[in-house]
Amino acid sequence: MTGPRLIYAVCTWNRAERLPALLRAMRAQACPVPFEVLVVDNNSTDGTRDVVERVAREPGGAPVRYVFEPEQGIVPARNRAIAESLDADAMIFIDDDELPRPGLLAAAWDALDREGADCVGGRVEVEFPFERPKWLGDELLGFLAAIDHGREPFWIDSRETPVWTANVGYRMSLFREDPGLRFDPRYDRKGGAVGGGSDAAMFWALLEKGAKIRYRPDMVVTHAVERWRLRRTYFLRLHAKSGYRHGLNRFRASGRTVLGVPWWLPLQGARHLGRAALLAVRGRPALREAMNGMHAFGIAAGAARRRLSGRRGGGA
């Protein structure tokens, strides 16, 4: 192999102001094998290409390659990154609203090369450029992409300890040997929309394949939370959308149904929202109950849409 053995990839859309710091940090990573920084521009309109090319001309650091993906959506962008990296041994993803800590690539390569992992993920630490709302408890940080499965590495064998594209690497032989293994367009997210879940679907698919998935706590990124996410309505919309996608694509109804929706599901959603209202009246935290209610109603809406459209659901 004459090219870089590892690709450090970021998919970006209209975040040109964040890219200089991110690309410089990516280029400055120490790695025991040659690597390249890959930028997949997902149809940005804010001068992203000019920013990338300017940083790429700066002396020192790993080389930078820019590609433009005209099909809007995080799934086309991530799958373009796979296509552009098939000749490499490994590819590591980072999101465009994060920064890598030193040692990330070395830890990822160690897991994929020496430890024999097919996939490896690490910690995502959340930071708040603005004042953190008092209602935003630690139990909600996972919905802002935070991941911390402890300070010891281990092999992942269940959905209880997921890894996301905010900080994840893949052995590229996975994708060379299985051309059907790609990010699922059913879980796409376009532009600034809420929700998605294609990285979760990839994680599930790898578990189902029996892939060797490693957690490495020394792979660390910091995720800067944008102000618009620090609203209760964001969490409610996120859960409604997540439920809708689940109902549309994976939910399996049982028992008596109306339009593919079991009778108990909207009742469950109503109970959660009723509890949320009661908690709010009493001045107690109510958001988690409201999120559960929106998720249940989202599943119902997705299941009904699937029945009306004649689609088949199911899956793991």
Backbone bond lengths (Angstrom), bond angles and torsions (degrees), N, CA, C in turn:
res aa  C-N    CA-C-N  psi(-1)  N-CA   C-N-CA  omega(-1)  CA-C   N-CA-C  phi
1 M - - - 1.459 - - 1.520 109.31 -
2 T 1.330 116.05 125.99 1.453 120.35 -177.33 1.516 112.90 -97.56
3 G 1.318 118.79 -23.39 1.456 122.23 -179.10 1.511 112.07 -86.34
4 P 1.334 117.33 -172.35 1.469 120.71 178.78 1.520 110.78 -65.53
5 R 1.301 116.61 141.49 1.460 120.68 -179.44 1.524 111.57 -83.18
6 L 1.332 116.58 -18.72 1.459 120.78 -178.05 1.529 108.59 -133.13
7 I 1.335 116.50 138.45 1.457 123.32 176.29 1.521 108.02 -113.31
8 Y 1.324 115.85 128.79 1.468 121.45 175.08 1.524 106.33 -105.28
9 A 1.341 116.76 107.54 1.464 121.65 -166.84 1.522 111.99 -110.85
10 V 1.330 114.78 142.45 1.458 121.76 172.05 1.523 108.00 -134.88
11 C 1.326 115.81 131.14 1.468 122.14 172.90 1.525 107.15 -99.37
12 T 1.328 116.65 132.34 1.456 118.63 -172.64 1.514 111.62 -137.01
13 W 1.325 114.35 149.55 1.463 121.98 176.61 1.521 108.80 -145.07
14 N 1.330 115.89 111.11 1.465 123.29 172.98 1.532 113.43 53.49
15 R 1.328 116.03 45.34 1.462 120.00 172.59 1.526 109.75 -128.64
16 A 1.321 115.91 43.94 1.463 120.70 -176.66 1.521 111.96 -57.69
17 E 1.338 117.45 -32.51 1.461 119.70 -176.47 1.520 111.99 -68.06
18 R 1.318 118.52 -24.43 1.461 122.14 -179.49 1.518 112.85 -91.13
19 L 1.328 117.37 -18.87 1.458 119.93 -170.23 1.528 115.04 -65.47
20 P 1.337 121.11 -39.11 1.471 117.85 -178.27 1.528 113.24 -55.33
21 A 1.330 117.06 -49.94 1.466 119.57 -179.71 1.530 111.01 -63.71
22 L 1.328 116.88 -40.64 1.453 120.33 -179.46 1.519 111.21 -65.24
23 L 1.321 118.11 -49.42 1.462 120.64 -176.70 1.525 111.46 -65.33
24 R 1.321 116.99 -37.81 1.474 118.92 177.65 1.517 110.71 -63.75
25 A 1.327 116.79 -40.54 1.468 119.67 178.70 1.528 111.06 -68.04
26 M 1.326 117.23 -37.91 1.465 120.26 177.21 1.525 110.73 -65.05
27 R 1.326 117.50 -44.51 1.462 121.49 -178.54 1.520 111.94 -65.22
28 A 1.329 116.32 -29.56 1.469 120.83 -174.97 1.523 113.30 -83.26
29 Q 1.332 118.36 -4.11 1.451 120.51 -179.43 1.535 111.08 -61.43
30 A 1.321 115.13 140.88 1.468 120.52 172.74 1.516 108.33 -87.26
31 C 1.336 115.75 137.08 1.457 120.13 -179.15 1.522 108.63 -148.62
32 P 1.324 118.60 139.72 1.462 120.34 -177.28 1.529 113.64 -73.55
33 V 1.339 117.90 -8.78 1.470 121.08 177.94 1.530 108.38 -128.72
34 P 1.340 117.41 157.48 1.473 119.66 178.59 1.529 110.84 -60.99
35 F 1.344 115.70 138.30 1.456 119.11 178.31 1.528 109.98 -138.84
36 E 1.313 113.76 161.63 1.459 122.94 -178.60 1.521 108.58 -129.24
37 V 1.323 116.33 142.15 1.461 121.59 173.68 1.524 108.17 -90.58
38 L 1.323 117.13 124.74 1.457 123.13 179.76 1.519 109.05 -111.54
39 V 1.332 116.70 125.29 1.460 122.30 177.01 1.521 108.14 -111.12
40 V 1.335 116.78 118.34 1.462 122.05 175.15 1.527 107.12 -101.69
41 D 1.315 115.82 107.52 1.456 122.87 -179.85 1.526 108.05 -85.67
42 N 1.334 115.73 111.30 1.463 120.38 -175.31 1.532 110.65 -91.81
43 N 1.346 113.94 66.22 1.468 120.40 173.14 1.527 112.46 66.22
44 S 1.339 116.60 40.06 1.462 120.17 179.57 1.526 110.93 -69.85
45 T 1.329 114.84 154.86 1.474 121.27 179.88 1.523 111.83 -123.19
46 D 1.342 117.63 17.00 1.466 120.39 -172.22 1.524 113.71 -116.72
47 G 1.320 118.46 22.96 1.458 119.81 179.63 1.505 114.17 81.24
48 T 1.333 117.67 23.56 1.467 121.63 -178.92 1.526 111.62 -56.54
49 R 1.329 116.73 -44.33 1.465 118.99 -176.43 1.525 111.42 -60.58
50 D 1.313 118.37 -42.88 1.465 121.51 179.76 1.527 110.62 -60.87
51 V 1.337 116.17 -41.59 1.462 120.29 179.81 1.527 110.43 -63.81
52 V 1.331 116.84 -45.85 1.460 120.65 -178.93 1.521 110.69 -62.04
53 E 1.309 116.85 -45.84 1.461 119.96 -178.06 1.526 111.57 -66.58
54 R 1.312 117.90 -33.65 1.465 120.40 177.53 1.533 110.93 -66.43
55 V 1.334 116.53 -46.04 1.466 119.52 179.26 1.525 110.50 -66.00
56 A 1.334 116.80 -36.10 1.469 120.24 -179.43 1.517 111.93 -62.89
57 R 1.328 117.62 -26.92 1.478 121.32 -179.78 1.521 112.36 -81.90
58 E 1.303 118.28 -11.23 1.458 120.36 -179.78 1.525 109.97 -67.94
59 P 1.319 117.75 142.71 1.475 119.86 -176.69 1.525 111.38 -70.21
60 G 1.332 113.69 152.60 1.460 119.86 176.56 1.514 112.53 80.14
61 G 1.307 115.57 158.80 1.454 120.61 176.84 1.514 113.08 87.10
62 A 1.303 115.41 173.07 1.462 122.36 -178.06 1.523 110.48 -70.28
63 P 1.331 117.38 154.24 1.465 120.24 175.91 1.523 111.23 -66.95
64 V 1.336 115.04 154.86 1.464 122.00 -178.27 1.520 108.69 -120.35
65 R 1.324 116.37 133.30 1.460 121.21 175.33 1.524 108.87 -120.15
66 Y 1.333 115.48 133.21 1.468 122.31 -178.73 1.520 109.43 -110.16
67 V 1.347 116.33 132.41 1.459 120.59 171.26 1.520 108.26 -132.06
68 F 1.321 116.05 148.94 1.457 122.28 -178.71 1.522 108.62 -109.07
69 E 1.333 116.36 123.39 1.469 121.70 177.04 1.532 108.47 -108.50
70 P 1.331 117.52 107.08 1.460 119.89 -173.52 1.520 114.40 -74.74
71 E 1.347 118.77 -22.43 1.465 119.50 -179.68 1.526 109.22 -76.94
72 Q 1.327 115.75 116.73 1.452 120.11 -175.44 1.515 111.02 -68.89
73 G 1.325 116.32 133.89 1.455 121.33 175.96 1.516 111.27 139.64
74 I 1.325 115.44 145.72 1.453 119.69 -178.57 1.523 111.40 -68.46
75 V 1.332 118.05 -30.51 1.466 119.80 178.88 1.524 111.79 -67.85
76 P 1.349 119.72 -49.97 1.472 117.99 174.80 1.526 112.83 -57.52
77 A 1.334 117.32 -36.38 1.462 120.16 -179.94 1.526 111.15 -67.09
78 R 1.322 117.11 -45.84 1.468 119.60 -179.62 1.528 111.06 -67.00
79 N 1.323 116.85 -38.99 1.459 118.74 178.24 1.530 111.44 -69.63
80 R 1.317 117.87 -29.24 1.462 120.11 173.79 1.523 109.90 -66.78
81 A 1.322 117.31 -38.57 1.468 120.58 176.83 1.527 110.29 -61.32
82 I 1.332 117.04 -41.33 1.460 119.69 176.47 1.519 110.46 -60.70
83 A 1.338 116.41 -48.21 1.464 120.49 -178.45 1.521 111.84 -59.66
84 E 1.328 116.87 -37.67 1.459 121.50 -178.46 1.522 112.45 -76.32
85 S 1.334 117.61 -11.17 1.467 121.48 -173.59 1.523 113.25 -116.52
86 L 1.321 118.28 7.85 1.466 120.78 -173.43 1.522 113.52 -62.46
87 D 1.327 118.28 -26.25 1.462 120.40 -179.09 1.526 112.97 -82.51
88 A 1.324 116.74 -8.58 1.462 120.21 -179.38 1.523 110.66 -87.50
89 D 1.310 116.11 167.25 1.462 120.77 175.54 1.520 111.63 -77.73
90 A 1.340 116.48 -34.52 1.455 120.38 -173.54 1.518 110.23 -150.58
91 M 1.331 115.62 155.23 1.454 122.02 173.61 1.521 108.32 -135.71
92 I 1.318 115.25 135.21 1.461 122.00 177.41 1.519 107.72 -114.82
93 F 1.326 117.03 131.79 1.462 122.32 177.20 1.521 110.72 -98.61
94 I 1.327 115.05 146.33 1.455 122.79 165.74 1.517 106.66 -139.70
95 D 1.331 118.01 149.02 1.459 121.21 176.85 1.523 110.23 -86.10
96 D 1.336 115.90 161.00 1.462 119.53 -173.54 1.521 113.73 -82.81
97 D 1.329 118.48 4.76 1.462 121.03 174.47 1.529 110.56 -113.56
98 E 1.334 115.96 29.25 1.452 120.93 -178.24 1.524 111.63 -133.86
99 L 1.319 114.44 171.01 1.463 121.91 174.33 1.523 108.48 -135.42
100 P 1.340 117.73 136.88 1.467 119.82 179.48 1.522 111.23 -83.48
101 R 1.312 116.03 143.94 1.462 121.41 172.12 1.535 108.93 -84.89
102 P 1.326 117.96 153.79 1.469 120.32 176.76 1.526 111.24 -56.32
103 G 1.320 115.57 143.40 1.453 121.51 177.40 1.512 114.77 91.76
104 L 1.316 118.36 -3.35 1.456 120.94 -175.94 1.525 111.39 -63.10
105 L 1.324 117.50 -52.83 1.464 119.33 -176.28 1.522 111.77 -65.21
106 A 1.321 116.91 -38.02 1.468 119.25 178.78 1.525 110.66 -61.85
107 A 1.342 116.71 -40.95 1.467 120.04 179.21 1.528 110.79 -67.30
108 A 1.334 116.31 -42.11 1.460 120.21 179.94 1.526 111.02 -62.89
109 W 1.342 116.56 -45.22 1.459 119.40 -179.65 1.523 111.14 -64.78
110 D 1.316 117.36 -37.58 1.462 120.75 178.56 1.526 110.57 -61.10
111 A 1.338 116.47 -42.06 1.466 119.62 179.88 1.525 111.50 -67.06
112 L 1.337 117.08 -42.37 1.455 120.74 -176.22 1.530 112.22 -76.36
113 D 1.313 116.85 -33.26 1.464 120.87 -176.10 1.523 111.50 -93.36
114 R 1.327 117.38 -64.55 1.465 119.99 -174.31 1.521 112.24 -73.20
115 E 1.344 117.84 -41.95 1.463 120.43 -176.41 1.534 112.94 -85.75
116 G 1.330 117.30 -12.02 1.460 120.24 175.21 1.508 115.50 77.71
117 A 1.331 117.73 24.37 1.467 120.05 178.45 1.525 110.79 -73.60
118 D 1.327 115.51 148.95 1.468 121.31 170.62 1.525 110.88 -88.58
119 C 1.315 115.16 -28.84 1.466 122.09 -179.25 1.513 107.33 -144.65
120 V 1.321 116.38 144.14 1.457 120.60 178.89 1.518 109.31 -142.30
121 G 1.315 116.51 139.00 1.456 121.35 177.24 1.506 110.65 -137.58
122 G 1.337 115.18 161.04 1.451 118.83 -177.07 1.515 112.89 -136.87
123 R 1.325 114.49 -160.83 1.467 120.79 -174.44 1.529 111.57 -79.53
124 V 1.318 114.86 145.67 1.461 122.88 171.82 1.528 106.80 -123.37
125 E 1.326 116.35 112.10 1.455 121.25 -179.34 1.526 109.52 -99.15
126 V 1.309 116.25 130.19 1.460 122.13 -177.27 1.523 109.65 -90.47
127 E 1.335 114.86 134.37 1.456 119.61 173.24 1.524 108.89 -127.48
128 F 1.318 116.14 152.59 1.448 122.04 -174.70 1.524 110.21 -116.64
129 P 1.352 117.10 105.30 1.468 119.34 175.53 1.521 112.14 -64.02
130 F 1.333 116.81 -20.40 1.455 122.94 178.30 1.524 108.14 -115.38
131 E 1.316 116.06 172.17 1.453 120.03 -179.23 1.525 110.31 -63.44
132 R 1.319 115.64 131.74 1.461 120.45 179.54 1.523 110.00 -73.79
133 P 1.342 117.97 128.03 1.468 119.75 178.30 1.519 111.64 -61.11
134 K 1.310 116.73 144.75 1.457 120.70 -179.33 1.520 112.36 -65.14
135 W 1.330 117.15 -28.51 1.460 120.28 -178.14 1.530 112.71 -77.34
136 L 1.343 117.36 -11.25 1.464 121.05 -175.12 1.522 109.78 -87.50
137 G 1.333 115.37 89.50 1.454 120.56 -179.15 1.512 112.52 -78.64
138 D 1.318 116.27 165.58 1.466 120.98 -179.07 1.528 112.29 -59.86
139 E 1.340 116.52 -28.68 1.465 119.25 -178.51 1.533 112.63 -67.61
140 L 1.336 116.67 -12.77 1.466 120.87 179.77 1.524 112.99 -98.24
141 L 1.321 117.96 -6.82 1.464 120.07 -173.86 1.522 112.66 -66.57
142 G 1.328 117.02 -26.80 1.461 119.29 177.41 1.513 112.15 -60.94
143 F 1.321 117.59 -27.25 1.460 120.97 178.37 1.528 111.74 -80.95
144 L 1.319 116.34 -0.95 1.464 122.64 171.81 1.526 109.96 -111.45
145 A 1.327 116.37 21.54 1.472 125.35 173.99 1.515 114.36 84.16
146 A 1.327 119.18 3.43 1.461 120.52 179.28 1.529 110.52 -64.04
147 I 1.327 115.53 138.71 1.468 122.00 175.21 1.522 108.05 -138.69
148 D 1.311 115.64 128.60 1.466 121.23 172.56 1.520 107.54 -153.70
149 H 1.318 115.57 101.01 1.460 121.31 179.93 1.525 111.55 -99.12
150 G 1.325 116.63 22.02 1.444 119.79 178.18 1.512 112.72 105.97
151 R 1.308 115.47 179.63 1.465 121.42 -173.33 1.525 113.27 -103.93
152 E 1.331 117.60 11.57 1.457 121.18 178.15 1.530 109.54 -120.12
153 P 1.330 118.39 137.67 1.471 119.98 176.57 1.525 110.72 -69.93
154 F 1.337 115.98 151.22 1.469 120.45 176.32 1.524 109.11 -159.34
155 W 1.328 114.88 165.81 1.461 121.57 175.89 1.523 109.19 -88.40
156 I 1.324 116.31 131.87 1.467 121.95 -177.84 1.521 109.27 -90.92
157 D 1.347 116.36 129.18 1.460 119.73 179.25 1.521 112.86 -134.52
158 S 1.344 117.66 13.41 1.457 119.62 178.82 1.526 109.33 -149.35
159 R 1.323 114.87 166.31 1.466 120.66 179.25 1.520 112.69 -73.67
160 E 1.317 116.74 -8.33 1.469 120.24 -176.74 1.525 112.43 -71.33
161 T 1.341 117.27 -17.80 1.464 120.69 -179.10 1.535 109.04 -128.29
162 P 1.334 117.70 72.61 1.468 120.72 -174.41 1.520 112.35 -76.96
163 V 1.329 115.11 163.94 1.464 122.61 168.95 1.517 107.02 -129.87
164 W 1.332 116.31 144.81 1.467 122.27 -173.86 1.521 111.05 -120.51
165 T 1.329 115.87 167.19 1.463 120.50 -177.86 1.522 112.74 -69.50
166 A 1.316 117.90 -7.13 1.457 119.16 171.58 1.526 111.10 -57.92
167 N 1.340 116.19 -25.96 1.464 120.40 -176.13 1.519 108.68 -166.32
168 V 1.329 116.41 77.38 1.456 119.95 -175.59 1.521 109.37 -147.72
169 G 1.329 116.08 148.44 1.454 121.44 177.96 1.512 111.43 -129.39
170 Y 1.345 115.22 153.40 1.460 120.97 -178.05 1.529 110.34 -131.44
171 R 1.326 115.69 142.39 1.460 121.00 166.23 1.530 106.86 -74.74
172 M 1.338 118.32 122.80 1.453 121.07 -170.46 1.529 113.23 -70.96
173 S 1.332 117.80 -14.99 1.460 119.27 174.83 1.530 110.99 -62.11
174 L 1.335 118.38 -25.17 1.460 121.12 175.05 1.518 111.01 -54.46
175 F 1.334 115.54 -45.33 1.461 121.17 -174.18 1.527 112.04 -85.80
176 R 1.329 116.90 -28.52 1.468 118.77 175.81 1.528 110.85 -68.10
177 E 1.322 115.73 -40.07 1.464 120.51 -175.65 1.528 112.44 -80.62
178 D 1.317 117.53 -20.04 1.466 121.37 -179.04 1.526 108.83 -133.38
179 P 1.337 117.88 88.37 1.468 120.40 -178.92 1.524 113.43 -62.16
180 G 1.318 118.24 -17.52 1.460 120.36 177.35 1.512 113.93 -82.84
181 L 1.330 116.99 -10.49 1.462 120.77 -179.96 1.530 108.48 -83.44
182 R 1.294 115.59 96.52 1.463 122.18 179.75 1.521 108.01 -144.34
183 F 1.319 116.62 168.28 1.460 120.44 176.68 1.526 108.98 -64.81
184 D 1.331 115.37 136.82 1.460 123.06 -168.48 1.532 110.32 -82.30
185 P 1.352 117.93 119.85 1.471 120.17 -178.98 1.518 113.84 -64.52
186 R 1.333 118.25 -17.16 1.467 119.72 176.65 1.526 111.58 -64.97
187 Y 1.327 116.29 -18.44 1.464 120.68 -177.88 1.525 111.15 -114.44
188 D 1.307 115.82 32.59 1.463 120.50 -178.16 1.530 110.82 -72.29
189 R 1.314 114.91 158.50 1.463 122.49 172.93 1.511 107.51 -138.65
190 K 1.313 117.27 126.12 1.456 121.14 -175.01 1.524 110.78 -107.49
191 G 1.336 115.21 134.56 1.457 119.98 175.11 1.509 112.62 57.30
192 G 1.332 115.84 -129.66 1.456 121.58 -177.62 1.513 113.88 -95.46
193 A 1.342 117.95 19.60 1.463 120.92 -179.20 1.526 110.89 -66.81
194 V 1.322 115.14 160.62 1.467 122.57 178.38 1.516 109.14 -92.25
195 G 1.320 116.75 147.13 1.453 121.04 174.38 1.514 112.09 89.57
196 G 1.300 114.97 -168.53 1.458 121.69 -176.28 1.511 108.74 143.40
197 G 1.310 116.23 -106.29 1.462 119.79 177.22 1.506 114.94 101.55
198 S 1.350 117.71 10.98 1.466 118.17 -178.56 1.518 111.87 -67.07
199 D 1.330 118.06 -29.76 1.461 118.74 177.64 1.522 111.03 -72.10
200 A 1.344 117.11 -33.79 1.468 119.59 174.07 1.523 110.61 -64.75
201 A 1.332 116.78 -42.09 1.467 120.34 178.94 1.523 111.15 -62.82
202 M 1.333 117.70 -38.28 1.462 120.76 176.04 1.526 110.66 -64.11
203 F 1.323 116.80 -43.01 1.462 121.36 178.11 1.525 110.71 -59.62
204 W 1.343 116.96 -44.92 1.464 120.46 178.00 1.524 110.83 -61.80
205 A 1.340 115.89 -43.34 1.466 119.63 -178.73 1.528 111.08 -61.72
206 L 1.320 117.30 -39.87 1.460 120.18 179.21 1.523 111.39 -67.18
207 L 1.329 117.15 -39.32 1.464 119.46 175.50 1.519 110.76 -60.83
208 E 1.337 116.22 -42.98 1.462 120.11 -179.01 1.532 111.54 -65.48
209 K 1.343 116.78 -31.65 1.470 120.87 178.61 1.523 112.22 -76.31
210 G 1.325 116.66 -11.98 1.456 119.72 -175.50 1.518 113.17 78.94
211 A 1.339 116.50 22.86 1.463 120.27 178.83 1.527 110.44 -64.27
212 K 1.307 115.93 150.69 1.464 121.78 178.45 1.530 108.19 -86.80
213 I 1.330 115.91 110.31 1.462 122.27 -174.97 1.523 108.51 -112.50
214 R 1.319 115.66 127.71 1.462 122.03 -174.44 1.522 110.49 -115.48
215 Y 1.315 115.94 138.53 1.463 121.23 170.28 1.519 108.59 -101.67
216 R 1.336 115.60 126.78 1.468 121.22 178.53 1.525 108.92 -123.99
217 P 1.329 117.81 109.58 1.459 120.57 -178.04 1.521 113.65 -68.94
218 D 1.357 116.96 -13.95 1.465 119.43 178.14 1.526 112.12 -86.98
219 M 1.314 118.52 2.00 1.463 123.33 166.25 1.527 106.61 -92.27
220 V 1.326 117.84 110.07 1.467 120.00 -172.92 1.526 110.25 -134.19
221 V 1.335 115.30 134.61 1.463 121.52 168.87 1.522 108.27 -127.36
222 T 1.326 115.68 155.41 1.458 121.07 171.82 1.521 108.30 -106.97
223 H 1.313 115.45 133.91 1.456 122.91 -177.45 1.521 108.98 -109.85
224 A 1.325 116.75 117.33 1.457 121.76 179.07 1.521 109.04 -87.27
225 V 1.316 116.73 115.99 1.463 121.38 -177.30 1.523 109.41 -79.98
226 E 1.314 115.58 128.44 1.464 120.38 178.84 1.530 110.24 -78.00
227 R 1.324 114.83 153.24 1.469 119.90 -174.17 1.538 112.11 -59.05
228 W 1.330 117.16 -37.39 1.466 119.09 -174.54 1.524 112.71 -66.18
229 R 1.338 117.21 -18.55 1.464 119.52 177.18 1.522 112.40 -82.96
230 L 1.312 118.02 -12.65 1.463 121.61 -175.50 1.519 110.55 -90.40
231 R 1.314 114.88 48.80 1.461 122.08 176.01 1.532 108.27 -132.92
232 R 1.314 116.14 146.00 1.466 119.38 178.49 1.517 111.27 -59.97
233 T 1.340 116.33 -35.53 1.466 119.22 -178.27 1.528 111.53 -62.06
234 Y 1.331 117.89 -29.46 1.462 119.84 177.67 1.528 110.33 -62.41
235 F 1.319 117.01 -45.06 1.462 120.85 -178.28 1.529 110.66 -66.53
236 L 1.321 116.45 -36.54 1.460 119.75 178.62 1.526 110.80 -68.32
237 R 1.329 117.59 -44.92 1.464 120.75 178.21 1.522 111.06 -63.40
238 L 1.327 116.22 -39.93 1.464 120.76 179.87 1.524 110.76 -60.15
239 H 1.330 116.96 -43.67 1.455 120.04 -178.02 1.522 111.83 -73.61
240 A 1.321 117.27 -35.69 1.459 118.67 175.66 1.524 110.67 -63.09
241 K 1.328 116.79 -42.66 1.463 120.67 -179.68 1.526 111.14 -67.48
242 S 1.325 116.42 -41.93 1.463 120.05 178.30 1.522 110.77 -61.41
243 G 1.323 116.42 -43.71 1.452 119.71 177.97 1.518 111.91 -63.41
244 Y 1.326 116.54 -41.42 1.461 120.75 179.92 1.528 110.99 -60.26
245 R 1.320 117.38 -46.17 1.464 120.35 179.57 1.526 110.95 -63.97
246 H 1.323 116.22 -38.09 1.467 119.02 178.18 1.529 110.02 -65.20
247 G 1.330 116.83 -44.84 1.452 120.11 179.52 1.507 112.86 -64.16
248 L 1.324 116.24 -35.71 1.459 121.09 -178.16 1.520 112.14 -74.25
249 N 1.335 117.04 -35.03 1.464 119.99 -168.66 1.520 115.70 -112.77
250 R 1.331 119.41 -28.16 1.454 119.46 -169.71 1.521 115.15 -131.64
251 F 1.310 117.62 -21.48 1.463 120.53 -172.88 1.526 111.10 -64.20
252 R 1.324 116.03 135.31 1.458 122.09 177.01 1.523 108.90 -114.13
253 A 1.314 116.43 109.29 1.457 120.85 -179.52 1.521 110.25 -78.06
254 S 1.324 115.50 148.71 1.461 120.79 176.67 1.520 108.45 -138.41
255 G 1.317 116.06 155.94 1.454 120.42 -179.66 1.519 111.68 76.40
256 R 1.324 116.02 -160.55 1.463 121.49 -178.98 1.529 110.61 -71.40
257 T 1.322 115.60 135.21 1.465 120.37 -178.45 1.522 110.18 -133.85
258 V 1.327 114.18 157.56 1.457 122.76 170.04 1.515 107.04 -124.39
259 L 1.325 116.83 117.87 1.474 121.75 -175.00 1.531 111.41 55.38
260 G 1.325 116.02 36.75 1.455 120.13 178.61 1.510 114.77 81.36
261 V 1.333 117.11 3.78 1.464 121.41 -177.34 1.523 108.97 -108.63
262 P 1.333 118.93 119.60 1.467 120.21 177.26 1.530 110.57 -64.33
263 W 1.320 116.58 145.61 1.459 121.12 -172.93 1.522 113.24 -59.09
264 W 1.355 115.96 -30.23 1.463 119.10 -174.96 1.525 113.97 -76.49
265 L 1.342 117.13 -18.10 1.462 119.30 -172.13 1.533 112.66 -68.88
266 P 1.345 120.00 -50.87 1.473 117.85 176.79 1.524 112.53 -64.88
267 L 1.334 116.97 -30.68 1.463 118.70 175.92 1.524 111.07 -64.19
268 Q 1.328 115.58 -39.57 1.462 119.63 176.96 1.526 110.65 -61.96
269 G 1.333 115.94 -44.19 1.460 119.42 177.75 1.514 112.23 -61.12
270 A 1.335 115.93 -41.80 1.465 119.87 179.99 1.528 111.24 -65.47
271 R 1.330 116.83 -38.27 1.471 119.53 177.99 1.519 111.16 -62.48
272 H 1.337 116.54 -43.65 1.462 119.28 178.97 1.527 111.12 -62.14
273 L 1.318 116.95 -44.85 1.465 119.42 -179.59 1.525 111.17 -67.17
274 G 1.346 117.02 -35.07 1.457 119.58 176.20 1.521 111.80 -64.10
275 R 1.321 115.97 -42.59 1.470 119.35 176.97 1.519 110.79 -63.34
276 A 1.341 116.17 -39.63 1.465 119.95 179.07 1.527 110.35 -61.15
277 A 1.328 116.52 -43.33 1.468 119.96 179.55 1.528 110.94 -63.21
278 L 1.336 116.60 -42.14 1.464 120.56 179.38 1.523 111.13 -64.24
279 L 1.329 116.89 -42.86 1.462 120.26 178.26 1.525 111.10 -62.57
280 A 1.336 116.44 -41.55 1.460 120.23 -179.69 1.525 111.06 -62.99
281 V 1.336 116.59 -40.45 1.464 120.52 178.71 1.528 110.55 -62.31
282 R 1.321 115.50 -34.59 1.466 120.20 -179.65 1.517 113.06 -84.92
283 G 1.327 116.65 1.52 1.458 120.44 178.68 1.506 114.11 75.41
284 R 1.340 117.62 22.99 1.461 121.78 -179.59 1.522 110.11 -107.37
285 P 1.338 118.51 159.93 1.467 120.81 -179.90 1.524 111.17 -58.23
286 A 1.327 115.96 127.41 1.464 120.60 -174.57 1.518 113.14 -123.47
287 L 1.329 117.70 -7.84 1.462 120.34 -170.75 1.527 112.22 -62.89
288 R 1.323 117.53 -41.01 1.465 119.32 -175.67 1.528 110.89 -62.93
289 E 1.327 117.24 -41.24 1.461 119.70 176.90 1.525 110.79 -64.28
290 A 1.327 116.95 -41.30 1.462 120.20 179.15 1.529 110.79 -63.95
291 M 1.334 117.49 -38.32 1.460 120.76 177.30 1.524 111.01 -62.18
292 N 1.332 116.75 -42.13 1.464 120.36 178.10 1.531 110.87 -62.62
293 G 1.326 116.27 -39.83 1.454 119.53 178.36 1.518 112.24 -64.32
294 M 1.323 117.31 -43.72 1.460 120.61 179.45 1.523 111.10 -65.68
295 H 1.329 116.80 -34.94 1.468 120.05 178.07 1.534 110.20 -64.64
296 A 1.339 116.99 -43.20 1.459 120.40 179.64 1.525 111.11 -63.16
297 F 1.325 117.17 -44.77 1.462 119.65 178.61 1.524 110.99 -67.16
298 G 1.327 117.39 -32.30 1.457 120.09 175.45 1.519 112.02 -64.02
299 I 1.341 116.54 -42.77 1.466 120.00 176.94 1.527 110.08 -60.07
300 A 1.330 116.56 -44.14 1.461 120.32 -179.93 1.524 111.13 -60.65
301 A 1.326 116.27 -43.95 1.467 119.71 179.83 1.520 111.04 -64.14
302 G 1.334 117.26 -41.14 1.455 120.55 179.14 1.520 112.41 -66.37
303 A 1.343 116.45 -41.61 1.465 120.10 179.33 1.520 111.01 -64.69
304 A 1.341 116.91 -39.93 1.460 120.21 177.70 1.525 110.95 -65.49
305 R 1.326 116.02 -41.81 1.465 119.28 178.72 1.533 110.59 -62.14
306 R 1.329 117.23 -39.38 1.459 120.51 179.10 1.527 110.51 -63.66
307 R 1.332 116.85 -44.07 1.459 119.55 -179.87 1.533 110.47 -63.55
308 L 1.323 117.56 -43.96 1.464 120.69 -177.77 1.525 111.82 -66.78
309 S 1.322 116.20 -31.58 1.470 119.83 -179.07 1.524 112.72 -87.79
310 G 1.349 116.63 -7.85 1.452 119.92 179.64 1.505 114.65 78.19
311 R 1.351 117.01 13.62 1.459 119.92 179.38 1.518 109.75 -79.47
312 R 1.335 113.81 156.00 1.454 120.32 174.84 1.517 109.29 -98.17
313 G 1.319 116.65 137.97 1.451 120.02 176.73 1.509 110.87 -102.82
314 G 1.288 113.97 -164.01 1.473 119.27 178.40 1.495 110.78 109.61
315 G 1.299 115.22 171.11 1.456 121.77 -176.35 1.506 108.71 135.79
316 A 1.328 112.42 -177.85 1.466 116.48 -176.46 1.505 110.28 -77.32
